[in-house]
Amino acid sequence: MKIASMLASSLLAVTANVATAQNAAPNDAQIASIVVTANQVDIDAGKLAESKASNKDVKAFGKEMVTDHTGVNKSATALVKKLNVTPEDNPTSQSLKAGGDKNIENLKGLKGAQFDRAYVDNEVTYHQAVIDAMDKTLIPNAKNEELKALLIKVRPAFVAHLEHAKHIQTELARK
């Protein structure tokens, strides 16, 4: 849970810091990079859960994260290509990547039910942080209407993932 909290805090804090440091909100190229990086972080963790989880629901959830977030990244990548926008690396995307890498390293050291709980706890925290960042920073600051529309379109999937992860978290706590 420590890594999950750190990852979530870094997403929110750094998203706010990007706006403060630049004295402006993140631009569309930075938002594109944040979106792709946030999805990749969850894809990487999902792949690990697919192979390492001991609980069938956790394994299935990991697979769902890989499938769904890969789909979002394909849509985002196609859109930025269409718009001729190059995703711009920024402190938020760098922080997300670093936090994701730390989470993976932490998870690799766990086994069985301990892995399952840590993975799902992280997913709950991470999806909540991503939804908060979408609502407070990414959607309001996206200037391109197609980029904004994509963010709005995928938001319900992030909410569904959060609810699914919370359900699994509750089930794991009962065992």
Secondary structure, 3 states (H helix, E strand, C coil): CHHHHHHHHHHHHHHHHHHHHCCCCCCHHHHHHHHHHHHHHHHHHHHHHHHHCCCHHHHHHHHHHHHHHHHHHHHHHHHHHHHCCCCCCCHHHHHHHHHHHHHHHHHHCCCHHHHHHHHHHHHHHHHHHHHHHHHHHHHHHCCCHHHHHHHHHHHHHHHHHHHHHHHHHHHHHHC
